[in-house]
Amino acid sequence: MRYRFAVRVGPYGFRVGSDWRAPVAALEHLYADYPKPRDGVANFTVRLEATRSWRRFVRPSVNIGGDWFLAEAAPLPLAHGLLAAEMGMNLQLALGGRRHLLLHASSVERDGRALLMTGESGAGKSTLSVLLAAAGWRFMGDEFALIDLDTGEVRAFPRPVSLKNAGVAAAEQAWPTATFGPWLRGTPKGDIRHMVPPSDDLARMDEPARPALLLFPRFGSPDEVRKVPRSEAFVRLTQASTNYTALGWRGFESLVRLVKAVPALAVDYPDGASGVAAVERLWSAL
Amino acid sequence: MYRAEPLSSLLIEPLDELTAVYHRASGITHLLGQPAPELLHALQEPATADDLLARLGREFDLADAHRDALLARLDELVTAGLVRTA
C-alpha cells in the first residue's frame, strides 16, 4: 500500500497500510513513543482502502480491511481515518487474538497488582482509568485487558485512550501536559479525541500484573457499591470477552481462575472524583 | 435410560450457588444450578429415572427428589446436550 505504519503495543505488533497519508501521519504522532514490532514482524495487518479507486480523491471514503473484517462495517469519511485505523487495530486483535483471553476492559496497576474495570460503552471505564493514572496508578490500557492463558496475569495493552464527549474535558483537566490527537467530531461513536498514555507507563508496557480487583463501574448514578457473585461476574466477563468462545477450554479455565482469584464489585458513581475516591477506598480495603 | 457425558469431556467448576460447566465436545459453556452438577456425576453410570431417584435419595438425602422435578431437570440436561437418552 502507498503509506505504511508499524507499531507494537504490549505483546502484539501491528502494521497499517493506507491509501492516504493523513491517517498514517496521525498514527505517527500518537504512537511516537511506542516501540516497533519485535524483529519487524507484525501479528496483525490493517488496511485503510478507498471504497473505489476514484474515492481516494473524491469525497474520500475509508474501508477498513485486514485479515479479519466485519461485513456490515460502514466505511468512514477520511476525516475519521484515524478512527478507522484504531477500529481496524481493535478488530484484528478482538477477532484474531489467540494468545490471551481478551476482555473489553480498562486496567491500571499499583504495587504489581491490577485493577480491571469493565462495562458497556459510556460506563466510564476509559475516563476512570485516565483519572486513576493521574492519581499515580500505572495505566495499562482502556480498551482491552489481556489475560495470560498460562499465568493468569494481566498484560498491558496501553493504546492511546479513546475519550468520548465529556470524558475529553475530564482527561484534559487531569493531564494538561498529555499529548492529544485531533478532534474527531461527529463519528458514529460521538466526538472522540485520543490521549497518549504517560511515557513512563508506555516504557513499562511489558510488565505484567497480577489481577487483584474486578470492578463493573457505572457513571452517572449515585454512589453505590454492590458485591457481584462469582457466577454473575463469570457471565458478564464472557460477554465482555471478544475471544472467549474461540479459545475453547483454555478460555473457560482462564475466566474461572480470574473470577475465583479476585473480588468483583459493581460501583455506581456520580462523577469522576467520586469514582476515583470509591476505587481508592475499595482498593485499600482489599 | 439416561447417561451423562463422560467426566473426561467436561470441565466442572463450582462458582457459588451456580456451577460453570464447559463441554469439550460442543465447546459450549453452561451455568447450572443444583442438582444438575450432581446429576452429571450420578449419571456416569447409565440409569433409569427410577434408579436415579433411588440412588440420589440415598446419596444426597434429597428432600424434594420427586420424580416429576427430576424428570424436568433431566430433560433440561438432555436439551443442553449434557445427558443422552438410550
Interface residues (C-beta under 8 A of the other chain):
Chain A: P229 R230 S231 F234 V235 T238 T245 G248 W249 F252 E253 V256 V259 K260
Chain B: L11 E13 L15 D16 E17 L18 A20 Y22 R24 G27 T29 L31
